[in-house]
Amino acid sequence: MSTFNVNAARAQRLEALGRAWSFELDDHTFELPTELSRATARKLRALDDNDVDGLLRLLLGEDQFARFDRLDLTMQDIAAILEAYGKETGLGLGEG
């Protein structure tokens, strides 16, 4: 029986997806991580299901979130961002 090499699998994922997924909004570009650490996953679990700002702050980081928070966008815009992010990375965030 062969041994599963986690490092090789991670390298393949990162080669396929890169380390960050980007989206554009107005004249700004933002990046979200393509993989989440266990520590980030724990912080996500601690958030209320309706804490959209908490989710975005955690994923974007404080600096990007400060820029993002100044923009005028709708909940539908945010849902579209999270849906596209999930499709590209396989991370299902913001789902019921």
Secondary structure, 3 states (H helix, E strand, C coil): CCCCCHHHHHHHHHHHHCCEEEEEECCEEEEEECCCCHHHHHHHHHCCCCCHHHHHHHHHHHHHHHHHHCCCCCHHHHHHHHHHHHHHHCCCCCCC
